[in-house]
Amino acid sequence: MNITESATLLTSEYDYEDSSTTMGDYEGGEICDKAAVREFRRYYEPAFYWIIVILGAIGNTLVVWIYTHFKNRLKAMTDVYLLNLALADLFFLCTLPFWAADSIYGWTFGSGLCKIVSAIYKINFFSSMFLLTCISVDRYIVIVQTTKAQNSKRDRLLYSKLICVLVWLLAAVMSIPEFLFARSKEDDQGNHFCMMVYWNNENNHTKILVLALQICMGFCIPLIVMIFCYTNIIRTLLKTRNFEKHKALRVILAVVAVFVVSQLPYNSMLVFEATQAANTTVTNCEEVQRFDIAGQVMKSLAYMHSCLNPFLYAFVGVRFRKDVFRLFQKLGCIPTLKNSNLLQGSSHRPSVMSDTETTNALSL
């Protein structure tokens, strides 16, 4: 069905934006039925979200457990950032069961909880992106500017705590649109959905501004900083001899690749959505449905980053893996082995990527 066949454009009180639920596209005087999109969500999202929640909860809880059990761990900037990153990912994961339930039953929790859950999701999304940026900058300072990092070690630890406070405050500011526009809305069939309901204004300026801020602050700026920092880190590693540089390079490439693969498709979808808000080009109902379904897949792919962070940033460190092993030994989960390969193997090679205390060796 081509919904441009009608001559008049039907406008409503609000501008609806939510690729995950939708109440129909009001264009050309006709409503685009998105029952197929809702059916796809019903079967796709719950299982996928619960997989992300389970894996992410295990990994991030283990990171928090290690940092709270071994108090001496929090003596480097990256360690402080990693703890806050794990907390942000855990809080973010707490919102996914609500969206999984929403995909099956609709939003049954009211507008108040819709605002709170949406804001918590956005706060922890942005804080996670900002913290990944901070980790990149800290690694750049420690590896590329080694002398400066050693001379300002104590000051940098204090700065890291202040920076984390600023990160959370900035993320809270970025969630203001959720407090303003998120609400529970009812469709023609009596189903309720938690969605962003923007004020209707000329050219959808409010919606475009919100999407632009999310794209710039949540993807473009972190990506630019990561590329700059890791490019210079790679140059430094390539000039260094007598260490297994190929392992460090693999970790760096994995970090950047996972960030791009998980976040680029979702943010490309947001760019297209902002373009549609500014100047509607896709008006065919079938195309809109395909776009919404693709948006669900891209969004869930972006969410996977929260369960991959512990493996990319924490578990790559030899010292961190040794702490995990010791902790499980104390709990009696694994036998105590004096000649454990995990405890002794590669113990002379600290991690460039997560143990900033020993990054001057530039080795894994």
N, C-alpha and C positions, 0 to 999 in steps of 0.2 A: 504494500500500500504506500503510495506516495502522498505524503500529507501536505504537499504544497498545492494540491489541486484546488483546494478551496481558496476563494479570493481574499478572504479576510483573515487577519491575524488576531487570535483571541488572547488577550492579556489578562493576567490574574493579579491578585493583591501582592503576592510574593514571588520571588524568583527561587525556584526549588533547585537544590543542588545536592545530589547524593547518588553517585553511580552505583551504589550497592543496593539501593532499595527502589527508589523512584516512585513517583505517584503518577507517572505519565508525562509525556511531553505535550505541552499545550501550544500547538503551532497550527496555523492554517485552519483554525476552528475545529480541529479533530484531535483526539487523544491517541497517542501511540501506546498500544497495549503492551506492557512489558512483563506479562505473565511468564514468558520464557526465561527472562532474566531472573525473576524471583525463583523459578523452579531450579535454575542452574545453581543459584546461591544455596538453596535448600539442601542440595546433594553435595555440593563442592566445599563450601566454607566450613561447616562444623567439623568434619573429619580433618581437614587440612589445618585449621586453627588449633585444634586440640593436639595435633602432632607438634606444632610449633610451641605450644604452651608447655607440653611435657618435656621436650628436649631443652627448651630455653630455661625452664625452671630448674632442671637438673644441673645444667652447666653454670648458670648464674648463681644459683644457691651455693654451689661448691666454691665459686670464687669468693662470695661474701663470707662463707664459713672459714676459708683459709685466712682471709685477711683479718677476721675478728678473732680467730684462734691464735694465730701467730702475730702478736702485737708489733714485733719488730719489722714486719713487712712494710708498714706504711712510713718508710723513711725516704722515699723517692717520689718525684712528681708523678711519674707514670703509674705507680702503685696507687696513689690517691685517685687519679683519674679512672683507673680500672675498677676500683671499688665503687665509685659513683656511677660508672657505666653499667656495672652489674646491677646496681640498685635501680637505675633508670629502666633497664631492660625488664627487670622483674615487675616493676610497677606497670610497665607497658603491657606485659603479658597478662596481667590481671584484668585488663579490659577486653581481651579477645573472647573469653567465654560469653560476655554480654552480646558481642556481635554475632557469635555463633548461634546463641539463642534467638537473636533478632532475625537471623536468616531463616529460622524454622517457624517460629511462632509469631513473628512480628515483635515490635517493641511494647512490652507489657509493664515497663518500669516507670512510666510517667516522664514528663518533660524535665522535672528537676534532676532526676538521675541521668537523663539523656545529656544534659549540660555537663554534669559532673564527670561522667564516664568519657565524654568527648574531650573535655578539657584535660583530664588525666592522660588520655591517650596522646594528645598533642603536646603536653608538657614533656612527657618522657620521650616522645619522638624527637623533638627538637633538642632536648638535653643530651640524648644519645648522639645525635649528629655533631653537636658542639663539642662533646667530650672526645669523640673520635678525632676531631680537628685539633684539640689540645694535645692529644697523645702524639699526633704527627709532628706538631711544633716542638714538643719536648724531645722527641727522638732526634729531630733535626739539630736542636741545640746541643744535645749530649754527644752525638756522633760527629757532626760537622764542625761544631764550635766547642771542642772538648775542653780546652783550657778555660774558657769562660764558664762552662758548666761546672767545672771542679771548683773554681774560685767562688762561685755564688751558690754553692750547694745548699747551705742552710736557708738562705733567702728564697731560693727557688721552691723549697718545700713549703714555706709560709705562703708564697705567692700561689702555689697550686691549690691550697685550701681556700684562699680568697677568690681565685678564679672559678672554683667549683660553685661557690656561693653565687657569683655573678652569672654563671651558666644557668643555674636553676631559676634565678630571678628573670633572666632574659627569656628562658623557655616559658615561664609563667606569663610574661607579657605577650608572647607570641600566641598564647592560648586564649586571649581575650575574645577573639571572634567566636570561639566555641561557646563561651558564656553568653555572648550576645545573640547568636543566631541558631544554635542547636536547640531543637525542640521535637517533641513527639507530634506527628501529624497523621491524620486519618485519610485513607484513600476512599474511593467510591464503594469498595467492597467491605468497608469497615475495618480494614487492617491498619494497625498503627506502626509507624516507622520512625526511628530516630534519625533526623536529617538536619542539614543546614538549610534554614529558610531565610534567605536574604530579603532585605527591603527592596521593593521594586523601584529602580531608578533608571534613568536614561543610560543606555549602553551597558547596563550591568556593572557599573564602576566598582561597587562594593565587592562583588564576587571576584572580579578580575584582580582587584588589589589584594584580597586574601590569598588567592591562588598564586599571585606573583611573589608575595612574601614567603609563602611556603616553598616555592621552587628555588628562590634565591638563597634564603637562609637555611633551608633544609637539604639542599643538594649542591647548587652551583658554588657557593662560597666554600663549603667543606671540601668539595672536589678540587677546586683550584688550589687551596692550601695543601691538600694531600699530595697533589701532583708536584707542586713546588718543593715541598719538604722531602718527599721520597726520591725525587729526581736528584736532588743534591746529596742525599744519603747514598744513593747508588753510585754516584760519581766518587764519593769518598771511599766507599767500600772497594771499588775497582782499583783505586790507587794503593790500597793497603795489601801488604804481603803477609805470608806465613799464617794464614788462618783460612778456615773453610768458608770463604766468601759466598760460594754458590748456595749454601743453606740460607744465609741471610737474604740473598737476592730472591730466593724462592718464596720466603715468607713475605717480603715486601710486595712482590708481584701478586701473591695470593690475596693480601689485604686490599690492594687497589682493585684487583679484578673482581673480587666478591662485592666490594662496594659499588662498582660500576654496574655489574651484571644485575645486582639486586635493586639498585635505586634508579638507574637510568630509564628502564622501561616505564616505571611508575610515574616518574617526573615528566617523561615525554607525553604520557597520557594526560597529566595535569596541564601541560603546555597546550595540548590540543583542546582540552576542555576550556581553558581560558580564551583560546582563539574562537571557539564556538560561542562563548558568552559575548565576545566583542562583535563578532560577525558570523552569524549562523550560516554554515556552508553545508553541513550534513542534515538533510531534512527527510530523508527516506527512513521509514520506521525500521526496516530490516537492518539498515546500516547502523542506526542508533542502538539497536539491540546487540549487534555484534560488537560495537564499541563498548557497551556496558559490560558484556561478558569478558571481553579482553581486559577491561579495567579491573575486574575482580581478580583475574589471574595475576596481573601485574602488581596489584596491591598486596596480595598474599605473598608474592615473591619478595617484595620489599620488606614485609614483616619477618621473613626468615632470617634477616640480618641479626635480629635480637637473640636468636639461638645459636648463631655462628660466632658472635663476638667473643665468647669465652675461649673458643678453640683458636681463633685468629690472634688474640691479644694476650691471653693469660697462659693457656696451656702450652704454648710454644716455648716458654721459659723453662730451662732445666731446673732452676731453683724452685719454681712453682710446682712442677711435677714431683720433685722430691718432697715438698711439703705435703702434697696430696697423699703420697705414699706413706709418709710418717703418720699422718692423721688417721688413715685407715688401719695402720698397724696398731696405734694406740686404742682404737675402737675394737680391735680383735677381728676385723673383717678379713685381714690377710695375715699370713704368718710373718714373723720377724726373720728376715734373711740378712745375714751379715755381709754376704757377697752379692747383694742384689745389683743386677745390671742397671736398674733405674737409679739407684743411689750412687753408684760408682762410675758407671759408664758415662763418658762425656762430662764428668763432673768438673774437669779442668776447663771446660768450654762454656762459660756463662752465655746467657742469651742477649743478643743485641736488641731484640725486639720487645722484651718485656721487663728485664731486670736492669734498670738504668744504673744501679750501683756499679755494675761491672761492664758497662758498654764501652769503656775506653779500650778494651781488648778487641773490640770489633769482631767478635767471634761468636759462634753458637756452640 
